[in-house]
Amino acid sequence: MDQKGGNSDDESAPAKTSKQNNVLPLWGNERTMNLNPLILTNIQSSHYFKVNLYELKTYHEVVDEIYYKVSHLEPWEKGSRRTSGQTGMCGGVRGVGAGGIVSTAYCLLYKLFTLKLTRKQLNGLISHCDSPYIRALGFMYIRYTFPPANLLEWYEDYLEDEEELDVKAGGGQNMTMGLMLRQWLVKLDWFSTLFPRIPVPIQQKIQKHLEDNTIKTDEFRPINILSPIEKLLKLVEIDTNTPDHGAARKRSQNSHKGRKVLLFELDNDKCLVVVFLDLKRAFEAIDHNILLTKLECYGIGGNVLEWIKDYLLDRKQQAR
């Protein structure tokens, strides 16, 4: 069954509104949100959607509801889906089943659709600091309602996002935001339903982009792969296992002093606590704009944020 509900002649043409205008394009069926008919029917007939969510009139009220109520991203609540005994056209067909209790996440997703989100509101969802599920429903809104040609444009900056969330009802399937978005770009299946189809030419372009832009950290050239504590312990090992033939005098005064302090404390059965921040190869392995946004969300601002921003932006890493 074709879920896109739109004109196939226009499906590969990117919408001109894209990320520039505050009014977002709606692609496909503007009544169903391109949802599976069974899921949509269960949403519209559920007490939670008809009563509880009906009382929520604003964008901010819906965001708060997501924060407090969403704990997974499956379309059905755990153990509620009735699939046994299916026969005929429904038997063995992906995305079609006997239904169950539709999830809070999908009810709220459809509630967002009824609000007709603006670009500003959608950007607020996908960059939200309080809950990964708020962000995830923003990205899912994009996957269901946007023209296929625009998906990569909206997802691209977040394909390496390391924020984790548990997507499975009942728990047990953690994945990063970036990995989830990559899966949504290349696979139609999402648990017991399907996302709208992506035309083959667009799918090929997306696949090529993902392959060409996969970060291969093994190819980075690190200055030193040992962490500071490993370096210090290595010096201790050399010092305790090698006779003194003047080697210690050739080492720096700071290293020698560090060894003496460490050995003294260990000899006196003292407990040592050391905290290091080791960036190693991360300089080119993270989107700096996302990092700065995260830092700002966590309360880092003013001169400190400006100093970090000045260090990160408009710089390249080189080995000479």
BELSUL-V946972 format. One record per residue. N is the residue number from 1. RES is the residue in three letters. SS is DSSP state (A for helix, B for strand, O for the rest). OMEGA is omega in whole degrees, -180 to 180 (* if undefined). BURIAL is I if it has 9 or more other ideal C-beta (glycine too) atoms within 8 Angstrom, else O. Layout:
N/RES/SS/OMEGA/BURIAL
N/RES/SS/OMEGA/BURIAL
This chain:
1/MET/O/-179/O
2/ASP/O/-174/O
3/GLN/O/-172/I
4/LYS/O/174/I
5/GLY/O/-179/O
6/GLY/O/-180/I
7/ASN/O/-176/O
8/SER/A/-179/O
9/ASP/A/-175/O
10/ASP/A/-169/O
11/GLU/O/-178/I
12/SER/O/-179/O
13/ALA/O/-180/O
14/PRO/O/179/O
15/ALA/O/-176/I
16/LYS/O/-179/O
17/THR/O/176/O
18/SER/O/-175/I
19/LYS/O/-175/O
20/GLN/O/-176/O
21/ASN/O/-179/O
22/ASN/O/177/O
23/VAL/B/-176/O
24/LEU/O/176/I
25/PRO/O/173/I
26/LEU/O/-175/O
27/TRP/O/177/I
28/GLY/O/-176/I
29/ASN/O/-176/I
30/GLU/O/177/O
31/ARG/O/-174/O
32/THR/O/-176/O
33/MET/O/-178/I
34/ASN/O/178/I
35/LEU/O/172/I
36/ASN/O/-177/I
37/PRO/A/-180/O
38/LEU/A/178/I
39/ILE/A/-179/I
40/LEU/A/179/I
41/THR/A/179/I
42/ASN/A/176/I
43/ILE/A/-175/I
44/GLN/A/-179/I
45/SER/A/-177/O
46/SER/O/179/I
47/HIS/A/-178/O
48/TYR/A/-179/I
49/PHE/A/-175/I
50/LYS/A/-175/I
51/VAL/A/-175/O
52/ASN/A/-176/O
53/LEU/A/177/I
54/TYR/A/-178/O
55/GLU/A/180/O
56/LEU/O/-174/I
57/LYS/O/-175/O
58/THR/O/178/O
59/TYR/A/-177/O
60/HIS/A/177/O
61/GLU/A/179/I
62/VAL/A/178/I
63/VAL/A/177/I
64/ASP/A/179/O
65/GLU/A/177/I
66/ILE/A/-178/I
67/TYR/A/-174/I
68/TYR/A/-168/O
69/LYS/A/-174/O
70/VAL/O/-180/I
71/SER/O/175/O
72/HIS/O/-176/I
73/LEU/O/175/I
74/GLU/O/178/I
75/PRO/O/-178/I
76/TRP/B/176/I
77/GLU/O/-174/I
78/LYS/O/175/O
79/GLY/O/-175/O
80/SER/O/-174/O
81/ARG/O/-179/I
82/ARG/O/-178/O
83/THR/O/-178/O
84/SER/O/176/O
85/GLY/O/179/O
86/GLN/O/179/I
87/THR/O/175/O
88/GLY/A/-174/O
89/MET/A/-178/O
90/CYS/A/-176/I
91/GLY/O/175/O
92/GLY/O/180/O
93/VAL/O/-180/O
94/ARG/O/176/O
95/GLY/O/180/I
96/VAL/O/180/I
97/GLY/O/-178/I
98/ALA/O/176/I
99/GLY/O/-177/I
100/GLY/O/177/I
101/ILE/O/-177/O
102/VAL/B/-172/I
103/SER/O/174/I
104/THR/A/-178/I
105/ALA/A/-177/I
106/TYR/A/174/I
107/CYS/A/180/I
108/LEU/A/175/I
109/LEU/A/180/I
110/TYR/A/176/I
111/LYS/A/176/I
112/LEU/A/180/I
113/PHE/A/-180/I
114/THR/A/179/O
115/LEU/O/-178/I
116/LYS/O/-175/O
117/LEU/O/171/I
118/THR/B/179/I
119/ARG/A/179/I
120/LYS/A/179/O
121/GLN/A/180/I
122/LEU/A/176/I
123/ASN/A/176/O
124/GLY/A/178/I
125/LEU/A/-172/I
126/ILE/A/177/I
127/SER/O/-175/O
128/HIS/O/-176/I
129/CYS/O/-168/O
130/ASP/O/-176/O
131/SER/O/176/I
132/PRO/A/-179/I
133/TYR/A/173/I
134/ILE/A/178/I
135/ARG/A/-177/I
136/ALA/A/179/I
137/LEU/A/173/I
138/GLY/A/178/I
139/PHE/A/179/I
140/MET/A/175/I
141/TYR/A/178/I
142/ILE/A/-177/I
143/ARG/A/-177/I
144/TYR/A/-168/I
145/THR/A/-175/I
146/PHE/O/174/I
147/PRO/O/-179/I
148/PRO/A/-179/I
149/ALA/A/-179/I
150/ASN/A/-174/I
151/LEU/A/-177/I
152/LEU/A/180/I
153/GLU/A/-178/I
154/TRP/A/-176/I
155/TYR/A/-166/I
156/GLU/A/-176/O
157/ASP/A/-174/O
158/TYR/A/-175/I
159/LEU/O/176/I
160/GLU/O/-178/I
161/ASP/O/-174/I
162/GLU/O/179/O
163/GLU/O/-176/O
164/GLU/B/174/I
165/LEU/B/178/I
166/ASP/B/-173/I
167/VAL/O/-173/I
168/LYS/O/176/I
169/ALA/O/-176/I
170/GLY/O/177/O
171/GLY/O/174/O
172/GLY/O/177/O
173/GLN/O/178/O
174/ASN/B/173/O
175/MET/B/178/I
176/THR/B/178/I
177/MET/A/-179/I
178/GLY/A/179/I
179/LEU/A/179/O
180/MET/A/-179/I
181/LEU/A/176/I
182/ARG/A/179/I
183/GLN/A/-180/I
184/TRP/A/180/I
185/LEU/A/-174/I
186/VAL/A/-179/I
187/LYS/O/176/O
188/LEU/O/-175/O
189/ASP/B/170/O
190/TRP/B/-173/I
191/PHE/O/-174/O
192/SER/O/176/O
193/THR/B/-180/I
194/LEU/B/169/I
195/PHE/O/175/I
196/PRO/O/-177/I
197/ARG/O/173/I
198/ILE/O/-179/I
199/PRO/O/-174/I
200/VAL/A/-179/O
201/PRO/A/179/O
202/ILE/A/179/I
203/GLN/A/179/I
204/GLN/A/178/O
205/LYS/A/179/I
206/ILE/A/-179/I
207/GLN/A/-180/I
208/LYS/A/179/O
209/HIS/A/-179/I
210/LEU/A/180/I
211/GLU/A/-178/O
212/ASP/A/-174/O
213/ASN/O/175/O
214/THR/O/-179/O
215/ILE/O/178/O
216/LYS/O/-175/O
217/THR/A/180/O
218/ASP/A/-179/O
219/GLU/A/179/O
220/PHE/O/179/O
221/ARG/O/-180/O
222/PRO/O/175/O
223/ILE/O/176/O
224/ASN/O/-176/O
225/ILE/O/177/O
226/LEU/O/174/O
227/SER/O/-179/O
228/PRO/A/-179/O
229/ILE/A/177/O
230/GLU/A/177/O
231/LYS/A/-178/I
232/LEU/A/179/I
233/LEU/A/178/O
234/LYS/A/178/I
235/LEU/A/177/I
236/VAL/A/180/I
237/GLU/A/179/O
238/ILE/A/-176/I
239/ASP/A/-176/I
240/THR/A/-177/O
241/ASN/A/-177/O
242/THR/O/176/O
243/PRO/O/-178/O
244/ASP/O/176/O
245/HIS/O/180/O
246/GLY/O/-178/O
247/ALA/A/-178/I
248/ALA/A/-179/O
249/ARG/A/-179/O
250/LYS/A/179/O
251/ARG/O/-178/O
252/SER/O/-180/O
253/GLN/A/-180/O
254/ASN/A/180/O
255/SER/A/-179/I
256/HIS/A/179/I
257/LYS/A/178/O
258/GLY/A/178/I
259/ARG/A/-178/I
260/LYS/A/179/O
261/VAL/A/-178/O
262/LEU/A/-179/I
263/LEU/A/180/I
264/PHE/A/-179/O
265/GLU/A/178/I
266/LEU/A/179/I
267/ASP/A/-180/O
268/ASN/O/177/O
269/ASP/O/177/O
270/LYS/O/177/O
271/CYS/O/-179/O
272/LEU/O/176/O
273/VAL/O/-179/O
274/VAL/O/178/O
275/VAL/O/177/O
276/PHE/O/170/O
277/LEU/O/-175/O
278/ASP/O/-177/O
279/LEU/O/180/O
280/LYS/O/-173/O
281/ARG/O/-169/I
282/ALA/A/-172/O
283/PHE/A/-179/O
284/GLU/A/-176/O
285/ALA/O/-179/I
286/ILE/O/176/I
287/ASP/O/-174/I
288/HIS/A/179/O
289/ASN/A/177/O
290/ILE/A/179/I
291/LEU/A/-180/I
292/LEU/A/177/I
293/THR/A/179/I
294/LYS/A/-179/I
295/LEU/A/179/I
296/GLU/A/178/I
297/CYS/A/-178/O
298/TYR/O/172/O
299/GLY/O/178/O
300/ILE/O/-177/O
301/GLY/O/176/O
302/GLY/A/-177/O
303/ASN/A/-180/O
304/VAL/A/180/O
305/LEU/A/179/I
306/GLU/A/178/O
307/TRP/A/178/O
308/ILE/A/180/I
309/LYS/A/180/I
310/ASP/A/180/O
311/TYR/A/-172/O
312/LEU/A/-170/I
313/LEU/O/177/O
314/ASP/O/177/O
315/ARG/O/177/O
316/LYS/O/176/O
317/GLN/O/-178/O
318/GLN/O/172/O
319/ALA/O/-178/O
320/ARG/O/*/O
